[in-house]
């Protein structure tokens, strides 16, 4: 039987002590290494940044709960986020159709905008993330050139407008709108997407995910709290309203200074906690199968980029940065697979950054991971600079190549 308190205690041991307490010790160790000059022994070779889109309009309204006006003025792009860009498929051809975006456009929120649209605030958040990356990789050390170059930087996004616009805004901040070439933002059709758990094309994941999501709201601790908050919101017995929906709607409102039902003030921490508990139940971090199917192909691609960079086998030898514009539902299972999920929902514009370094004397490869700008010590790694072989071992339970992923996805007999 699911015990929310027990699960949170388990995750506290793994997530909190693994990614906070141990990380604090590691950061002190890292500072000592910096002071001794050891960090100069490592040459940065490649950076991969997986990030969540910025603030947006809610995906759904809460039926029969006080609505707010989502006005078009909330979506106006700041002038400093403008760049010349084009959205393509993965081969550089025309952008494929987007069934996800089409589903958003079939509905209109009160005020006249569509669900899931990036707002002015969200655009600025990604611009600020770009500026932070600029300080790290251009100003503090000349890893990247000061002007965007498609041979140096690869940009990929899910085929949804808010993530495409988020990628555009990050690039604007990173290069301060300096570009010699059009910025290509690559994407793919829903059936081949690896930047989120692909419930559309993976039959087994769809079966597991739908079942686990339905179960999550019926688990004793969650069900009791959900019944109470629904009653206080005046919407008792609504099976279509769960904590993930409530959280999404309320966080979107608060981010944009729009009013929330007064009930939310007393339920804020519980809503956050229960939404995360639901995600933990859906992704089943204690088991291998779900996380494999959620992020296995993405983790494989990230590892492959590192290998090709070290071997000089990549088709673009000057490539130094991969930018992946994705979602909270991408980051959460990735953090779980890495063993550093802190039981906190990733905020808008959250980033998971993986740096590939090479020891200048021994030529040994190392990986350094940060989350929202904070270095992370991964369970299974001997230091913040994690030897690549140790990093591969950390991900070995979850990384999946295309063939194995498709085989598992089509094997639904075990469920």
C-alpha positions as CSV (number, residue, x, y, z in Angstrom):
1,X,0.0,0.0,0.0
2,X,1.2,3.5,-0.8
3,X,2.4,5.5,2.2
4,X,3.0,9.1,1.2
5,X,5.0,9.9,4.4
6,X,7.2,6.8,4.0
7,X,7.8,7.7,0.3
8,X,8.8,11.2,1.2
9,X,11.1,9.9,3.9
10,X,12.7,7.6,1.5
11,X,13.1,10.4,-1.1
12,X,14.4,12.6,1.7
13,X,17.2,10.1,2.4
14,X,18.0,9.7,-1.2
15,X,17.1,13.1,-2.7
16,X,17.8,15.5,0.2
17,X,21.0,13.9,1.6
18,X,22.1,12.9,-1.8
19,X,21.6,16.2,-3.6
20,X,21.7,18.7,-0.7
21,X,23.7,17.6,2.3
22,X,26.3,15.6,0.4
23,X,26.3,18.4,-2.2
24,X,27.1,20.9,0.4
25,X,30.1,18.9,1.5
26,X,31.1,18.5,-2.1
27,X,30.8,22.2,-2.8
28,X,33.2,22.9,0.1
29,X,35.5,20.2,-1.4
30,X,35.2,21.8,-4.8
31,X,36.1,25.3,-3.4
32,X,39.2,23.8,-1.9
33,X,40.1,22.3,-5.3
34,X,39.5,25.7,-6.9
35,X,41.7,27.4,-4.3
36,X,44.5,24.9,-5.0
37,X,44.2,25.5,-8.7
38,X,43.3,21.9,-9.6
39,X,40.3,23.0,-11.6
40,X,42.7,24.3,-14.3
41,X,43.6,20.7,-15.0
42,X,40.2,20.2,-16.6
43,X,39.4,21.4,-20.1
44,X,35.7,22.0,-20.9
45,X,34.8,20.1,-24.1
46,X,31.0,20.1,-24.3
47,X,27.9,21.5,-22.6
48,X,24.4,20.1,-22.8
49,X,21.5,22.1,-21.2
50,X,18.1,20.6,-20.7
51,X,15.6,23.3,-19.6
52,X,12.0,23.8,-18.8
53,X,10.0,26.5,-20.7
54,X,9.1,29.7,-18.9
55,X,6.0,30.9,-17.2
56,X,2.8,30.2,-19.3
57,X,-0.9,30.3,-19.2
58,X,-2.4,27.2,-17.5
59,X,-3.0,24.0,-19.4
60,X,-6.6,23.7,-18.1
61,X,-9.0,25.7,-16.0
62,X,-10.4,24.2,-12.7
63,X,-14.1,23.7,-13.5
64,X,-16.5,25.9,-11.4
65,X,-13.6,27.7,-9.6
66,X,-13.2,31.4,-9.7
67,X,-11.8,32.3,-13.2
68,X,-9.3,35.0,-14.0
69,X,-8.8,37.0,-17.2
70,X,-5.8,35.8,-19.3
71,X,-5.4,38.7,-21.6
72,X,-3.4,38.9,-24.8
73,X,-1.3,41.7,-23.3
74,X,0.3,39.1,-21.0
75,X,1.9,37.5,-24.1
76,X,3.7,40.5,-25.7
77,X,7.4,39.6,-26.5
78,X,10.0,42.0,-25.1
79,X,12.0,43.6,-27.8
80,X,15.3,42.2,-26.5
81,X,14.1,38.6,-27.0
82,X,13.7,39.0,-30.8
83,X,16.1,37.0,-33.0
84,X,16.0,35.7,-36.5
85,X,15.1,32.0,-36.2
86,X,13.5,29.2,-38.2
87,X,11.8,26.0,-36.9
88,X,12.8,22.9,-38.8
89,X,12.5,19.1,-38.5
90,X,15.5,17.2,-37.4
91,X,16.9,17.0,-40.9
92,X,16.5,20.7,-41.5
93,X,13.3,20.5,-43.5
94,X,9.9,22.2,-42.7
95,X,8.5,22.1,-39.2
96,X,6.3,19.0,-38.8
97,X,2.6,19.3,-37.7
98,X,2.0,19.5,-33.9
99,X,-0.9,17.5,-32.6
100,X,-0.2,18.8,-29.1
101,X,-0.2,22.4,-30.1
102,X,-3.4,21.8,-32.2
103,X,-5.1,20.5,-29.1
104,X,-4.3,23.7,-27.2
105,X,-5.7,25.8,-30.0
106,X,-9.1,24.1,-29.8
107,X,-9.7,25.8,-26.4
108,X,-9.7,29.4,-25.3
109,X,-9.2,30.6,-21.7
110,X,-11.2,33.4,-20.2
111,X,-9.7,36.6,-21.6
112,X,-9.0,35.3,-25.1
113,X,-5.7,33.4,-25.1
114,X,-5.0,29.7,-25.6
115,X,-3.9,27.3,-22.8
116,X,-0.1,26.6,-22.4
117,X,1.1,29.8,-24.1
118,X,4.4,31.4,-23.1
119,X,3.9,34.8,-21.5
120,X,6.0,37.9,-21.4
121,X,7.2,36.8,-17.9
122,X,8.2,33.4,-19.3
123,X,10.1,35.0,-22.2
124,X,12.0,37.1,-19.7
125,X,12.8,34.1,-17.5
126,X,14.4,32.3,-20.4
127,X,16.3,35.4,-21.5
128,X,17.7,35.6,-17.9
129,X,18.7,31.9,-18.1
130,X,20.5,32.7,-21.4
131,X,22.3,35.6,-19.6
132,X,23.4,33.3,-16.8
133,X,24.8,30.8,-19.4
134,X,26.5,33.7,-21.1
135,X,28.3,34.7,-17.9
136,X,29.5,31.1,-17.5
137,X,30.5,30.2,-21.0
138,X,31.3,33.5,-22.7
139,X,32.3,36.1,-20.2
140,X,34.0,34.2,-17.4
141,X,35.7,31.8,-19.8
142,X,35.8,32.1,-23.6
143,X,34.2,28.7,-24.2
144,X,31.7,30.0,-26.8
145,X,32.0,32.7,-29.3
146,X,30.1,35.9,-28.5
147,X,28.0,35.6,-31.7
148,X,25.6,32.7,-32.4
149,X,26.9,30.1,-34.8
150,X,24.9,27.0,-35.9
151,X,28.2,25.0,-36.2
152,X,28.9,25.7,-32.5
153,X,25.4,25.6,-31.0
154,X,22.6,23.1,-31.6
155,X,19.1,24.0,-30.5
156,X,16.3,21.4,-30.2
157,X,12.8,21.9,-28.8
158,X,9.6,19.9,-28.4
159,X,7.2,20.8,-31.2
160,X,5.1,23.1,-29.0
161,X,5.1,26.8,-29.3
162,X,6.0,27.6,-25.7
163,X,9.2,25.5,-25.8
164,X,10.1,26.9,-29.2
165,X,9.7,30.4,-28.0
166,X,11.6,29.6,-24.8
167,X,14.5,28.3,-26.8
168,X,14.5,31.5,-28.9
169,X,14.5,33.7,-25.8
170,X,17.3,31.8,-24.2
171,X,19.5,32.2,-27.3
172,X,18.7,35.9,-27.4
173,X,20.0,36.2,-23.8
174,X,23.0,34.0,-24.4
175,X,24.2,35.9,-27.4
176,X,22.6,39.2,-26.7
177,X,20.8,39.0,-30.1
178,X,24.2,38.8,-31.9
179,X,23.9,36.4,-34.8
180,X,25.5,36.0,-38.2
181,X,23.1,33.2,-39.2
182,X,19.5,32.4,-38.8
183,X,19.0,30.3,-35.6
184,X,17.6,26.9,-36.6
185,X,15.4,25.3,-33.9
186,X,15.0,21.6,-34.6
187,X,12.0,19.7,-33.6
188,X,10.2,16.4,-34.5
189,X,6.7,15.0,-34.8
190,X,5.0,13.7,-31.7
191,X,5.5,10.0,-32.5
192,X,9.3,10.3,-32.5
193,X,9.8,12.8,-29.7
194,X,12.3,12.0,-27.0
195,X,12.3,15.3,-25.1
196,X,9.3,14.2,-22.9
197,X,7.8,10.8,-21.9
198,X,6.2,9.8,-25.1
199,X,2.8,8.4,-24.1
200,X,1.7,8.8,-27.7
201,X,4.0,6.3,-29.4
202,X,5.2,4.0,-26.5
203,X,2.3,1.6,-25.9
204,X,3.8,0.2,-22.7
205,X,4.4,3.6,-21.2
206,X,0.9,4.7,-22.1
207,X,-0.5,1.7,-20.3
208,X,1.7,2.1,-17.3
209,X,1.3,5.9,-17.1
210,X,-2.5,6.0,-17.4
211,X,-2.9,3.3,-14.8
212,X,-0.5,4.9,-12.4
213,X,-2.0,8.4,-12.8
214,X,-5.5,7.0,-12.2
215,X,-4.2,5.2,-9.1
216,X,-2.4,8.2,-7.7
217,X,-5.5,10.2,-6.8
218,X,-7.0,7.2,-5.1
219,X,-4.0,6.6,-2.8
220,X,-5.1,7.0,0.8
221,X,-3.1,10.1,1.9
222,X,-3.6,11.9,-1.5
223,X,-7.3,11.0,-1.7
224,X,-8.1,12.3,1.8
225,X,-6.4,15.7,1.1
226,X,-8.0,15.9,-2.3
227,X,-11.4,15.4,-0.9
228,X,-10.8,18.1,1.6
229,X,-9.5,20.8,-0.8
230,X,-12.2,20.0,-3.4
231,X,-14.8,20.6,-0.7
232,X,-13.3,23.9,0.3
233,X,-13.1,24.9,-3.3
234,X,-16.8,24.1,-3.7
235,X,-16.2,21.3,-6.2
236,X,-16.7,18.1,-4.3
237,X,-16.4,14.8,-6.1
238,X,-14.8,16.0,-9.3
239,X,-12.7,13.1,-10.7
240,X,-11.3,15.4,-13.4
241,X,-9.6,17.7,-10.8
242,X,-6.4,16.4,-9.1
243,X,-3.5,18.0,-7.3
244,X,-1.4,18.4,-10.5
245,X,-4.2,20.4,-12.2
246,X,-4.7,22.5,-9.1
247,X,-1.0,23.2,-8.7
248,X,-0.6,24.1,-12.4
249,X,-3.4,26.5,-12.4
250,X,-2.5,28.2,-9.1
251,X,1.2,28.5,-9.9
252,X,0.4,30.1,-13.3
253,X,-1.9,32.6,-11.6
254,X,0.6,33.5,-8.8
255,X,3.4,34.0,-11.3
256,X,1.4,36.6,-13.2
257,X,-0.1,38.3,-10.1
258,X,-3.6,37.1,-10.8
259,X,-5.9,36.2,-7.9
260,X,-6.2,32.7,-6.5
261,X,-9.1,31.3,-4.4
262,X,-8.4,32.2,-0.8
263,X,-8.4,28.5,0.1
264,X,-5.1,28.2,-1.7
265,X,-3.2,30.2,0.9
266,X,-3.8,27.5,3.5
267,X,-3.4,24.6,1.1
268,X,-0.3,25.8,-0.8
269,X,2.3,23.5,0.8
270,X,0.0,20.5,0.7
271,X,-0.9,21.1,-3.0
272,X,2.9,21.2,-3.8
273,X,3.6,18.1,-1.8
274,X,0.7,16.0,-3.1
275,X,1.4,17.0,-6.8
276,X,5.0,15.7,-6.3
277,X,3.7,12.6,-4.6
278,X,1.5,11.9,-7.6
279,X,4.4,12.3,-10.0
280,X,6.5,9.9,-7.9
281,X,3.8,7.3,-8.1
282,X,3.4,7.8,-11.9
283,X,7.2,7.6,-12.6
284,X,7.8,4.8,-10.0
285,X,11.4,5.9,-9.2
286,X,11.9,2.7,-7.1
287,X,11.5,0.7,-10.3
288,X,13.6,0.7,-13.5
289,X,10.9,0.2,-16.2
290,X,9.0,3.5,-16.0
291,X,12.0,5.8,-15.9
292,X,13.6,3.8,-18.7
293,X,10.6,4.4,-20.9
294,X,10.3,8.1,-19.9
295,X,13.8,9.3,-20.5
296,X,15.9,6.4,-21.8
297,X,16.2,7.6,-25.4
298,X,17.1,11.2,-24.2
299,X,19.8,9.9,-21.8
300,X,21.2,7.8,-24.6
301,X,21.4,10.8,-26.9
302,X,23.1,12.8,-24.2
303,X,25.7,10.1,-23.6
304,X,26.2,9.6,-27.4
305,X,26.9,13.3,-27.8
306,X,29.7,13.0,-25.2
307,X,31.2,9.9,-26.8
308,X,31.2,11.4,-30.2
309,X,32.8,14.6,-29.0
310,X,35.6,12.7,-27.3
311,X,36.1,10.5,-30.3
312,X,36.0,13.4,-32.8
313,X,33.2,11.5,-34.6
314,X,30.5,14.1,-34.5
315,X,29.5,15.5,-37.9
316,X,29.9,19.1,-36.5
317,X,33.4,19.0,-34.9
318,X,33.1,22.6,-33.7
319,X,29.9,21.9,-31.8
320,X,30.2,22.9,-28.1
321,X,26.7,23.4,-26.9
322,X,23.4,21.4,-27.1
323,X,20.3,23.2,-25.9
324,X,17.2,21.1,-25.3
325,X,13.9,23.0,-24.6
326,X,11.5,20.8,-22.8
327,X,9.1,20.4,-19.8
328,X,8.8,19.8,-16.1
329,X,7.7,16.3,-17.1
330,X,11.1,15.9,-18.8
331,X,13.2,17.2,-15.9
332,X,11.5,15.3,-13.1
333,X,12.3,11.8,-14.5
334,X,15.8,12.9,-15.5
335,X,16.5,14.1,-12.0
336,X,15.1,10.8,-10.6
337,X,17.3,8.8,-13.0
338,X,20.3,10.8,-11.9
339,X,19.4,10.3,-8.2
340,X,19.1,14.0,-7.4
341,X,15.4,14.7,-7.4
342,X,14.8,16.9,-4.4
343,X,11.0,16.4,-4.1
344,X,10.5,19.9,-5.4
345,X,8.5,20.6,-8.6
346,X,11.0,22.2,-11.2
347,X,10.2,25.9,-11.5
348,X,9.7,27.7,-14.7
349,X,13.0,28.0,-16.6
350,X,14.7,25.3,-14.5
351,X,17.8,23.9,-16.1
352,X,19.8,20.7,-15.8
353,X,23.3,21.3,-17.2
354,X,25.8,18.6,-18.0
355,X,29.4,19.6,-18.7
356,X,31.9,17.2,-20.3
357,X,35.5,17.9,-19.2
358,X,38.8,16.3,-20.1
359,X,41.8,16.1,-17.8
360,X,44.6,17.9,-19.6
361,X,47.3,15.6,-18.5
362,X,45.6,12.1,-18.3
363,X,43.0,12.8,-21.0
364,X,40.4,11.1,-18.8
365,X,36.9,12.4,-19.3
366,X,34.7,13.7,-16.5
367,X,31.1,14.9,-16.3
368,X,29.9,17.7,-14.0
369,X,26.2,18.2,-13.4
370,X,24.4,21.3,-12.1
371,X,20.7,21.9,-11.5
372,X,19.4,25.5,-11.5
373,X,23.0,26.7,-11.2
374,X,24.0,24.5,-8.3
375,X,26.6,21.8,-8.7
376,X,25.3,18.3,-7.9
377,X,27.1,15.2,-6.5
378,X,25.5,12.2,-8.2
379,X,25.0,9.1,-6.1
380,X,27.5,6.6,-7.5
381,X,30.0,9.4,-8.5
382,X,33.3,9.9,-6.6
383,X,33.2,13.6,-6.9
384,X,31.6,16.7,-8.5
385,X,33.9,15.9,-11.5
386,X,32.4,12.4,-12.1
387,X,34.6,10.1,-14.2
388,X,32.7,9.4,-17.4
389,X,32.8,5.7,-16.7
390,X,31.1,6.3,-13.3
391,X,28.6,8.6,-15.0
392,X,27.8,5.9,-17.6
393,X,27.3,3.4,-14.7
394,X,24.8,5.8,-13.0
395,X,22.7,6.0,-16.2
396,X,23.2,2.4,-17.3
397,X,19.9,1.3,-15.7
398,X,17.9,3.9,-17.7
399,X,19.7,4.7,-20.9
400,X,18.1,3.0,-24.0
401,X,19.0,3.0,-27.6
402,X,16.3,3.3,-30.2
403,X,16.0,-0.4,-31.0
404,X,15.7,-1.5,-27.3
405,X,13.3,1.3,-26.5
406,X,11.0,0.3,-29.4
407,X,11.2,-3.3,-28.3
408,X,10.2,-2.5,-24.7
409,X,7.5,-0.1,-25.8
410,X,5.8,-2.8,-27.9
411,X,6.0,-5.4,-25.2
412,X,2.7,-4.9,-23.4
413,X,2.1,-8.6,-22.4
414,X,3.7,-8.2,-19.0
415,X,1.2,-5.6,-17.9
